[in-house]
């Protein structure tokens, strides 16, 4: 048995900082769900990635919202193209 054990210091995690990239990513992610989803969601993903590198507060949330908005917009575009193809094939 070791009598004189030294205490293990706690590991300090970096604190998340407020930053403009994380906030911009969050705003673009939220707006991308409703307005111009393809453009704003892509921007939210890019800004979120930059914000995560800088350890900013809302970067991950904005990035996730951007990914969700991007996937939803791709699905909506695919459904629309399919509907238009069916409509045009029934007309001609």
Buried (B, 14 or more C-beta within 10 A) or exposed (E): EEEEEEEEEEEEEEEBEEBEBBBBBBBBBBBBBEEBBBBBBBBBBBBBBBBBEEBBBBBBBBBBBBBBBBEBBEEEEEEEEEEEEEEEEEEE
